[in-house]
Amino acid sequence: MYRSTIDLPPMQRVYSGRAAAEALVEEAERLGAKRVFVISSNTLANKTPEVEHLKRALGKKFVGVFDSIAPHVPREDVSAAVRAAESASPDMLVSIGGGSVSDATKIINLCLKHGLRTPEAMEPFHIVVNADRSVTVPIFDGPDLPVVLIPTTLSGGEFNALSGATDKVANVKQGYVHPAMTPRAIIIDPAVTVYTPEWIWFSTGVRALDHCFETLGALNSNDYWDGMAMNGLRLLSQGLLGCKKNYLDLTARQQCQMGAWCSMVAIVAGLPMGISHATGHALGGSFDVPHGYTSCVMAPFALEFNADVNGDRQALISLALREPDVPAHTLADRLIRALDMPRSLRKVGLEEKDLDPLASYVLQDIWCGTNPKPIKDRAAIVDFLRRAL
């Protein structure tokens, strides 16, 4: 028998398989929203009809759009969006786009609550990783506005209260979290994802796989989280390969989206991740490596690195991928290569000289200290990273 505590997020509704504009109007009416402000990816706003569909469906409820959030959410972009949103006086925020847009929208809501109009004003609100790898989470009042997220990638951050933004001065991606940052509703519409470039769709799909890998590798997981992660692996592996065969297959795309949701259950409920995610945050925030690519490179190496302490747990990964006699890191590597994703740090632009500074940034991440296999110091991280070079 084990002891376990599962935190349930205050999310109220997930729409799946319905037109995004139709579901958004229903949600706005359900919540009594009269002034809806949209945060969108630049591509969706300017090169597809999707934002126009939302605008037309909302009618007089639509009060504006901001479409200039860069990857990894620079704090400067958050501040610009806050100023734009303030001028519109919204009573609901909506995002449509990938993980950076989703994260930005949740942080914008926090900034609107506290009147944070500059990157410097955000400083007291981010999570701090201390020298002993303990984590200090600031205490503050949560945001008030309801948030609805329409994701177009598979990284899964839309389900999480935790969001990241990059301090370009310190060159570090920082976390912001409060239970009230959880979105009120999520709209999963596979049709709006067809504009997502293939490399982003597949790489963020691997990111979702990595949520499952690190859940099933965690020594303090439980039967509920394990079951959701195993189902996530099943849905994602089938759906991603289905999309590889036919990129416009909406059934396969919906499988991927539901798998990404399953992959987030443990993280949202309080289970820490490990060295793959810690490295991914550092690669993204400090070296500008695309979010999904970080897991494409690091996930199999992390599985192999941890196998001597959690091999029995990793057997669940092999079972979920229907090859129980093959090591999990081998199956992960095989699947990522089948999607034509990069498998080394060199492939995403890093060299030997980058390993030591990368290790320093990994040490500052909230999940470096929660890896199943304890990591002694920066030198140990460099040795781990060198495996992936």
Steps between C-alpha positions, in 0.01 A plus 500: 500500500624852421406847614413757239346846473344608172426868444204557269510819290202739500440453126130471419464377143682346202334510155622242250430457130281809464574807291707733715291810424175322585635365829648837594170680455328240718764541770485879490124487542527242779735728695314819419798658322431819304853618410729227362866576424695251284873419519602322180806370326607737224454236230145409601401867521650609169528196273192293583127577542483359855518823700254660261266205566522569874445873446196444279348244737549721807357807328477794741667296773832516312707796628847440358788270412873491580715289267863568592608233751842359406606141584592440865289803603742792546379711791509805272230341283289428806525864605401622152198268502400618848495862383293405194254298707462772764385747238224256397367440856428129441295274723634182330833406343528246217813356342532319171839358412784295643648463845668841505169675428320290763765571764504869415123528537504353850782733605328801337199425720725508807657828387160659443399406855804668654558783253834360380578702187877447467733196508657635819163512673462125441814418698343433846246259353715224346612177663854507642733200502729530803867398525403174676254426213199562719230711338336816632155572360385859562165549668264746332134543409404310189358658185129565458415477131382169350740362239410272209783335305485359147825303449650432159801296613547200728725626780203490739581812701145622460389253768746631757488797735880513480620726218841617384640831377859585411702771671718611209736689734581195713449270197286265711148366457307550823184340633184671622229306676176545690195269503289784358726512193338173388278567195127487551455300178703343220377450146655206314420545132720289270394709200686812623822299534542429127687830458763394751829421321583130501822540699314687775214249510729199522755654734238622747345155473831361621488757779169346607654153475773625733239601759390137495859369510589706805171422674553128455864537608416694815555309823211677675230454237178308567257271320280786376786697348658184359174401330454842341862509381479152349180596318673820385786296354254277315304790353803711415704224339207389284385852420845638414577212267154543348575868434835404352314282253230762428569841649139619456342198675273673753429176688872444556541865598224470759669186635816703543314779678330263742832327560660835579225562757566161660871580509438810712283345772786413736686829454184704560423290808838566659750239375846652434682416180871419460819576313352489149257781578756695703740487205220588262414818688865606494543418131191699414538803723879539476591352159177567308452134405134440399297359786418166339849439367636498855315178581580348161865529594498438874218254580673174395828605665314583823328160497831321452669715768232415758450133410719361779276657766155477336525215251196329649300819449624541144365153423155666501614714206600195301170334587299805387692506170420129454859374504553390861833332427665811348658766726302822526784720377533287185128528427504875562796545266335288232171692515667842490711398201188369322364855525825638348578709806854600615679267738811688618597833650718568196193466279336788688806723487703427815869414525738375770565856618130541578476210745636676806278810473204277415566297815497821705157589367371144560603535866268801528196307378224396738521133391874443511475395863211257447661262250463131604878462499653772721731739318795607714626814335559690177776260391252211517260693279777569248575127486132429438478766229808369325313176432256701289759699308 
